[in-house]
Amino acid sequence: MLNDQVRQWTASKVGALTEINLLDEQGCTSQVQKISTASGCYILKSATKEKYRAWLKTEAEVLERLANHSIPVPRYFGFYEDEDASYLLMSFEEGMTLTSALKQAASDGEKQDLMRSFGQLLHDLHTLPAPAPTRDWLTQQLELSAYYLQQGEADGNAQLLEKLNNHKPSQIDQTWIHGDCTPDNVLVQAGKVTLFIDVAAMTVGDPRHDVALALRRCFQNDVLKTAFYQGYGRQTITDDEFRYFHDGLYEFF
């Protein structure tokens, strides 16, 4: 339930609240509620743990920066913090996650179409003009991995981190990336993958990381992987690159 201060803040942004529903699909980092008002429906995302509050604040900043950008993400309405939690208010977008859509697909052909459209969405992101990065993305991620490891907030261990530092993949041009581009973090609308959600990690970085996470559940499924690459139309990633980003770096996030 929302406390009075959060209710008042939310109402000041989108109007009087008529209904609040906890959504069925929840991540492990935050709570997601659907807010209904006379003007429409919105999402109120909240986090209480320090690490996830920081991620939520970053997501708010990303959405605010992208308000007039062509990248398909929810619309930003506001960010609020109190002593106990942080709150991000954004538009409610119809659809379901790609994870759910793949489970509900009636045929293998439907699954292939979904993966093909996922590849197309990622292609469109990776080919957008991107600002020049101020620092190497992978270096930053490895430094952040070391911090999370020190804080006891990572599944990876010191041996894995040392391996990642000593066996970096060859450098390639950095592009816009989602940063956590799993099938859980894109929405399917009218049978196509059309929208990015959970965009706290969206920045300029290594596109191979996005591809590895996009293929995390079907890297060994040649049919679905081929469908993805048909939509993606860019370079494929090697087995070693998949293991580096999905089985390695992702263990710290």
C-alpha positions in Angstrom: 0.0 0.0 0.0 1.1 3.6 -0.6 1.6 5.9 2.3 -0.2 9.3 2.2 2.9 11.2 1.0 3.4 9.0 -2.0 -0.3 9.0 -2.8 -0.3 12.8 -2.7 2.8 13.1 -4.9 1.4 10.6 -7.4 -1.9 12.5 -7.6 -0.1 15.8 -8.1 1.5 14.3 -11.2 -1.4 12.3 -12.8 -4.6 13.2 -11.0 -6.7 11.6 -8.3 -6.0 7.8 -7.9 -9.1 5.7 -8.5 -7.5 2.2 -8.4 -4.2 0.6 -7.5 -3.3 -2.9 -8.5 -0.1 -4.9 -7.9 1.0 -6.4 -11.3 1.5 -10.1 -11.5 4.8 -9.9 -13.4 7.4 -8.6 -10.9 11.2 -8.4 -11.0 13.4 -9.2 -8.1 14.6 -5.6 -7.7 11.3 -3.6 -7.3 7.6 -3.7 -6.8 5.4 -2.6 -9.8 1.9 -1.2 -9.3 -0.6 -0.1 -11.9 -2.2 3.2 -11.0 -5.6 4.2 -12.5 -6.8 7.8 -12.7 -9.4 9.7 -14.7 -6.7 10.6 -17.2 -5.5 7.1 -17.8 -3.2 4.3 -16.4 0.3 4.6 -15.1 3.0 2.4 -13.6 4.5 3.2 -10.1 7.7 1.3 -9.6 9.3 1.2 -6.1 12.4 -0.1 -4.5 13.6 -0.2 -0.9 17.0 -1.8 -1.0 19.9 0.7 -1.4 21.3 -0.9 -4.5 18.0 -1.1 -6.2 17.0 2.4 -5.2 20.1 3.6 -7.0 19.1 1.6 -10.1 15.6 3.0 -10.0 16.9 6.6 -9.8 19.2 5.9 -12.7 16.2 4.5 -14.7 14.3 7.7 -13.9 17.2 9.8 -15.2 17.4 7.7 -18.4 13.6 7.9 -19.1 13.7 11.7 -18.5 16.6 12.1 -20.9 14.9 10.0 -23.5 11.6 11.9 -23.3 12.1 13.4 -26.8 14.1 10.6 -28.2 13.0 8.0 -30.8 14.0 5.0 -28.6 10.7 3.2 -27.7 10.5 3.3 -23.9 7.7 4.2 -21.4 7.0 7.9 -20.8 8.5 9.5 -17.7 6.2 11.3 -15.2 8.3 11.7 -12.1 10.6 10.4 -9.4 10.1 10.6 -5.6 12.2 9.5 -2.7 11.6 9.3 1.1 13.5 7.6 3.9 12.2 4.2 3.2 11.8 3.9 -0.6 12.2 5.4 -4.1 9.4 5.6 -6.6 9.4 6.0 -10.4 6.2 7.1 -12.1 5.8 6.3 -15.8 3.2 5.5 -18.5 1.5 2.1 -18.4 2.1 0.3 -21.7 -0.2 -2.5 -22.9 1.4 -5.8 -23.8 3.3 -8.7 -22.2 6.9 -9.5 -21.8 8.6 -11.5 -24.5 9.2 -14.3 -21.9 5.4 -14.6 -21.5 4.7 -14.3 -25.2 7.1 -17.1 -26.0 5.5 -19.4 -23.4 2.0 -18.6 -24.8 3.0 -19.0 -28.5 0.8 -21.4 -30.3 3.4 -22.6 -32.8 7.1 -22.7 -33.5 6.5 -20.3 -36.3 5.0 -17.8 -33.9 8.1 -18.1 -31.7 10.3 -17.5 -34.6 8.3 -14.4 -35.6 8.7 -13.1 -32.0 12.4 -13.6 -32.0 12.8 -12.1 -35.4 11.0 -8.9 -34.2 13.2 -8.9 -31.1 16.2 -8.9 -33.4 14.7 -6.0 -35.4 14.1 -3.9 -32.3 17.6 -4.4 -31.1 19.0 -3.6 -34.6 17.1 -0.4 -34.6 18.6 0.5 -31.2 22.2 -0.4 -32.1 22.1 1.5 -35.4 20.8 4.8 -33.9 23.3 7.7 -33.9 25.0 7.6 -30.4 27.0 10.2 -28.5 30.7 9.6 -28.2 31.3 7.6 -24.9 33.3 9.4 -22.2 34.8 6.1 -21.0 35.0 2.5 -22.1 31.8 0.8 -21.1 33.4 -2.6 -20.3 36.0 -1.0 -18.1 33.2 0.7 -16.1 31.2 -2.5 -15.8 34.2 -4.4 -14.5 34.9 -1.7 -11.9 31.2 -1.9 -10.9 31.4 -5.7 -10.7 34.4 -5.4 -8.3 32.3 -3.0 -6.1 29.3 -5.3 -6.0 31.6 -8.2 -5.2 33.1 -6.2 -2.3 29.7 -5.4 -1.0 28.5 -9.0 -1.2 25.9 -8.1 -3.8 27.0 -10.3 -6.7 26.6 -13.9 -7.7 30.0 -13.9 -9.3 33.2 -14.5 -7.4 36.7 -13.2 -7.3 38.1 -15.9 -9.6 35.5 -15.1 -12.3 36.1 -11.4 -12.1 39.9 -12.0 -12.5 39.2 -14.1 -15.6 37.0 -11.4 -17.0 39.6 -8.8 -16.5 42.3 -11.0 -18.0 40.4 -12.2 -21.1 38.5 -9.2 -22.4 37.0 -9.6 -25.9 38.4 -7.6 -28.7 37.1 -4.0 -28.8 34.4 -3.0 -31.2 32.5 0.2 -31.8 30.2 1.1 -29.0 26.5 1.8 -29.7 23.3 2.6 -27.9 22.6 -0.5 -25.7 19.8 -1.5 -23.4 22.3 -3.0 -21.0 19.9 -5.7 -19.6 18.2 -6.8 -22.8 16.7 -10.1 -21.6 13.3 -11.3 -22.9 11.9 -10.1 -19.6 12.7 -6.5 -20.4 11.0 -6.0 -23.7 7.2 -5.8 -24.4 5.2 -7.6 -27.1 2.3 -5.7 -28.6 0.2 -7.0 -31.4 2.5 -10.0 -32.0 5.7 -7.9 -32.2 8.4 -6.9 -29.8 8.1 -3.1 -29.8 9.2 -1.5 -26.5 12.1 -1.6 -24.0 11.4 -1.6 -20.3 13.6 -1.6 -17.2 16.1 0.7 -18.8 18.3 1.7 -15.9 21.4 0.3 -17.8 20.6 1.9 -21.1 23.7 3.8 -22.3 26.4 3.7 -24.9 28.2 0.4 -24.7 29.1 -2.9 -26.2 26.3 -4.3 -28.3 27.5 -7.9 -27.9 26.3 -7.7 -24.3 22.7 -7.0 -25.5 22.8 -9.8 -28.0 24.1 -12.3 -25.4 21.3 -11.5 -23.0 18.7 -11.4 -25.8 19.7 -15.0 -26.7 20.1 -16.2 -23.2 17.3 -18.8 -23.4 17.8 -19.9 -26.9 21.6 -19.7 -27.7 21.6 -23.5 -28.2 18.4 -23.4 -30.3 19.6 -22.9 -33.8 16.1 -22.2 -35.2 15.2 -19.4 -32.8 18.7 -18.0 -32.9 18.6 -17.8 -36.7 15.2 -16.0 -36.5 16.7 -13.5 -34.1 19.7 -12.8 -36.4 17.4 -12.5 -39.4 15.8 -9.5 -37.7 19.0 -8.2 -36.2 21.0 -8.2 -39.4 24.2 -7.3 -37.8 27.2 -9.3 -36.6 26.7 -12.5 -34.7 28.4 -13.3 -31.5 30.7 -16.2 -30.9 30.4 -18.9 -28.2 33.2 -17.3 -26.3 31.6 -13.8 -26.4 28.3 -15.3 -25.2 30.0 -16.9 -22.3 31.9 -13.8 -21.5 28.9 -11.5 -21.3 26.1 -13.9 -20.2 27.9 -16.5 -18.1 30.6 -14.0 -16.9 29.8 -10.3 -16.6 26.1 -10.8 -16.0 26.8 -12.8 -12.9 27.7 -9.5 -11.2 24.5 -7.7 -12.0 
